[in-house]
Amino acid sequence: MYEELHQRILDGRLPAGADVPDSVIAKQMGVSRAPVRDACNMLVQAGLLTKRLNYPYQVRRWAQKDLGELNLIRWGYESAAVRHLVQTDQPLEGVEQALAGMDAALERRDAAMSFRADLDFHFALVASAGFPELTRLHRLIGERILLMPLPDNLPPYLLEQQRPWHQEILDVLAESRRSADPGPIISCLSRHMLAYRVVPQEGHSDWSSPGPLPQS
């Protein structure tokens, strides 16, 4: 039950803001309301649903203003993962498929597809470290980002630069592995994940590309 509702949220069948009435879902699935409520409560804990008294469950709306904090949390998890990867020769499984997804998104000029491929790349990077709980926690944060609406004024270069930015991460990780020094890849992830700026202006957002972090 949890997996079914979880997948409906992630693939957009239950979009952000949608009501999730447990009685209707139970009838659709031919089960009692109890397992549906249990699954919904788990999704509340995962940050994908909300619940108010006397109202149905609702798919949570994560706002663009939350992106900076969520990326900071993701960066912490990813830094831990790449520190481990630098010390091992574990293969990076799934990253090439994510890069191919970015290429396909660019060909179709599909921003939503591109951002999903971006998250898939980072999911694969962390999963390659081989720590199930780290992978689970990191994915929980990324899935919240999937529920954010894309800004309506994304500049074209974001689609065009997705592949080069992520290829740079792989190149720097390879360099860090050769030198057994996690510093370069940690710095690279910092530039990539923490330098986005989302500035609401009259209902819009301005995005900047990854670049040097401001000096404290």
Buried (B, 14 or more C-beta within 10 A) or exposed (E): BBEEBBEBBBEEEBEBEBEBBBEEBBEEBEEEBEBBBEBBBBBBEBBBBBBEEEEBBBBBBBEBEBBEEBBEBBBBBBBBBBBBBBEEEEEBEBBEEBBEBBEEBBEEEBBEBBBBBBBBBBBBBBBBBBBEEBBEBBBBBBBBBBBBBBBEEBEEEBBEBBBEBBEBBBEBBEBBBEEEEBEBBBBBBBBBBBBBEBEEEEEEBEBEBBEEEEEE
